Amino acid sequence: MGLAASPGIAVGKAWPIDRRRLKTPRARLEPGQVGPEVERFRAAIEAADAQLAEVREKAAAVEGAEHLAIIDMHRLMLKDEMLVNEAQRLIQTECVNAEWAVRRAIRKIKGAFSELADEYFKERRADIDYVGERIVKNLLGQATEVEEPPPDGAIIVSHDLSPADTALLLHERSVGAFVTDVGTRTSHTAIVARALEVPAVVGTGRLSALAVRGDWIVVDGSRGVVILNPSAAERADYEAARRRQLEHERALLATRDLPATTQDGVTVQLVGNIEFAEEIPNLLAHGGAGVGLYRTEFLYLARQDLPDEEEHYRTYRRVLEALAPRPVTIRTFDLGGDKLPVGAKAEAENPAMGLRGLRYCLRNLEIFRPQLRGMLRASVHGNLRVMFPMVSGAAEVRAAKRLLNELCDELRREGVEARVPSVGIMVEVPAAAQLADRLAKEVDFFSIGTNDLIQYTMAIDRQNKDVAYLYRPLHLSVLRTLKFVCDSARAAGIPVSMCGEMAGEPFFVLVLLGLGIHELSMNGPSIPLVKRVVREARASDGQALLARLLELTTAGEIEAEVKSEMARRFPGLLDSDASIGPAGG
């Protein structure tokens, strides 16, 4: 068993790839060797950059190659002063060989990520390792890429895979599935696999040490199951399940271009959560009506310099033009707390409750101003909506809106075309939820971030195994909070979106219809099934269900009622989605 990283079933022959970490030699240099060693180090970096440029060119031929941006990020890391200067300093002052200096510098950079609570940012430590490993391999004269391409349909098994590995494998062959010993749902292998709809299971422990080339292997990416050397009966069962799944997916995609409209005429916009422009083709292929959450933190990862206005403008313009006239909701930097640039550290004992999100941006205008100016310039190229995260009161919203308007006036005085877009907020802090009736008068829309809202409401960290069982999207306190937010928005005449994981779970659709949510934002592959449930449902039935749920008391009672209702109204419809269940979201 491992972690379900990308849904789907694959049955094929194992193709193990040895990606175990190299042993790094350590040597003492004589004074006369220091200069040549620095040059050798710089040559290894130049070689790594050229290799990644070549990988990127090949990967660009793969439709929906979401990993291009990750490869670009790795190329930026190669030029990072914290890496280059630190490794060079160690060579010069401690007279150590370049390989050892690179390992030491990488260890120092990773230390900046070591205490982060956010799973996504923890995973970025692996990206730093990949960069260091590539430099060390060049220094040792070892091959940096997968030397022998696997046959079509092979199941790739490895301790870990770099973005370059993944890109080349997908370029060379039609890969059946990915299995890695390490990783999480936010590791690059998982992100790329989901974007390209390749089944994947990560975090299997030590499967790569057990698999031999040519072994039969079954991968169930929906349940996190991997079976090495399955019996003939198991293979037959999974092959049949795979055929059923593909038929089910084809049937769902038949509604790709149809609206998500209920039987009683209520239309819900189904849009996507994205992080890179390369995810757009996948989103559109699944019937996405736009973007409900475009995360911008990646622009700030693993770099010492701040992205300037021009970089923001080019990045956002690309996404807006690709989706026009569909709406694109760009969330301003959700930085601070556990999400700080490399080299910066939170001073607070509990950074997740400290200076982060909109609070951080208003305190750090050297970051915020270029982003807002870039957005204002890009807004003329499409249907932009700006969203502020981690809002707790009206004063913050007014300050951010005031700054947005001032910057728009500033750009126009400079003769630059700009437009103030629709402005919304993330409702993810209980304070914002409690003030929803007042905040609804300040903004053009709400977007409910259920992941944080549930955690803060229940005072639990869902990554903490001791309290994760308390993470219940259908807890009565959560339902009451959601209802108040939606009722407040309705009274003010503004729409409500939901962009947390709850939005992409078909199990919750009827409840969300009952709440009157106008837009659901999720990953692309989740859209077809959610759309089918919406199209076969009645909003009035959702309202009746919600009324019954609010009369119950425990989360268990509420979950049982929802499960019974969904099974009665949609018999068999949700059976094929293993991720669905009352503990989801």
Phi, psi and omega in degrees: 000148175217207179259131178291110187255326179209125188291159179127163181240136176225141175231122182189194181265138181290141175228087181292141176235125182280108178234034176289151184294138179291148169279128186262122179287151176237131182218148177267133182264147168280155182309321181288349181268348187296311181302308177301328180291322176298318179295321177297320177298313181294325177295323179294323178293316179298321178296319179297318179297317179296321178297315181293326176297321179291319177298317181299319180298319178292318183294333181297340179282347180274119182301133179071029184289081184297338185282357179301318181294327178291321177296319176301320179296322178294324177294324176294322180299326180298335182259002184295130183298326181296326177280305186296310183293320181293315179297318179295321178298317181296320178298316187282321186267330181254358177053046177253158180292159186298321180301313182292322179296321178296315179300317180296318180294319179297319179299321180293318180294317180298331179301332179293337181261354194296333185251014181287138181275332185287126185300320182299315184286331173299319184295337181292345174299326178296323179299320178296321178299317181300318180296313179299319181297320180295317179297314181297319179299319177297320179295326181271356180074026180262157180295137182262340183249169174295119190281325183240116181293143180284162175289159178304139177082001181292149176266112182281124180238126182206160173298316177200164178226136175276164175303324178295317176303309183300316181298314182292320179299318180287332178287319185283323189214166172271099184284139181283319181189165175242139173225126178231152179290325185242178177111166178226182179294344179256007175290157186300324179300318179293317181299312181293317180300316179294319181298323182258005176059044174256126180303143180207142172230129181239170177066038183276353177100272182218034181298326183297336179280345183259329185283139177243143181307128179099348176298141171289144180211141177247134178234121175248095183288348178279329184248355182075029183256133173231128179242114178270132183053059179293158176289166179300322180293319179296318178299315181297319180297315182288327175297319179294319179296323179295317179296318179297319181296316180296320178296320179296318180295319179298319179295320180293321182289347177297339181263012186307318185264006179266151179288153175273079183243132182287170180297336179255024167086016178264124181260132177244131177279126178254112187235178189245153168264122179227165177231334181230149179299332182294348179278350186297314179304319179296320179298313181293324180298335180260009174090020179296136182266008182151196179240124180263343178206108174252108181282134184250005184296332183301334179296343187248002186280142170052043177213150181268334181269156177275141174297134182271175183304319183295320178295317175301311183302311182296318182296312183288323179299319180302315181291316182297316181292325180293333185250351183305138005267016180295150180287145175230117179262112180260123177273128176296163184318123171262063182261169180102174180062247180265008183236081182241155177296157178304134179096340179263144180229142177284133180275338184290150177290329179234078188298332180297337178256012185256222185278100182209171179060224181298325178301315181295316183295318179293334178276338184238073185294338177295339174269317190286316184301311179299323179294314181294320178297320177297319178295315181298320177292320182288337187299336181285352183259007180178196184260083186269139169232132180257137183229132180261131181266162172057044178276138178234356180191170185291328183299319178297317181296316180296320179296317180293318179295319179299315179297319180300314180293321178297319180291325177295316177298320180299314179297318181295323176296331178278000181081017180261131180291130181207157181214135177283120181276178170297143183240130178225177179227153169280129172261095184223357178247133180309326179299317179294321179296318180291334180260016186304324181295327178278317182293332179297338179275352184260341189228173182266341178196160173249148168228118184273120175265091189294330183304306180285322182301318180293317181298315181290323179296318183269355181056049179222155172255115187288349173277350179271113187298337182287335182235002183301332181296341180277353179282095186233103180302336181258020173297142185302323180296324179291315180299317179298319179296313180299319181296318180296319179297313182292320178297321180294319179294317180298318180296329181270353178077028177245151181281159178237129174250163172227127183237007175280175183300333179302328184294331184265006181262114180304332180304329185264358189304313184297322177295318181293325174295320179296328178286340180085027179288134186272335188214136178240127183245131188206180173285151187309309183298342179281342188297313186303316182290319177299319180297319181297319179297316179302314185291337180262359183260171172237130179300326180295327176291325176295321179295319179294319178298314181301318179300320178293319182298323182290348176270347179274176186239309186266157178298324179298317179296317182294316179299318180296320180294318179295317180299317180296316181294316181293321179294324181288318185276331184230062183300124177080345186295322186262359186299328186281350181259101186291345182279351185277138178170164185296342179267004183287183175093000000 
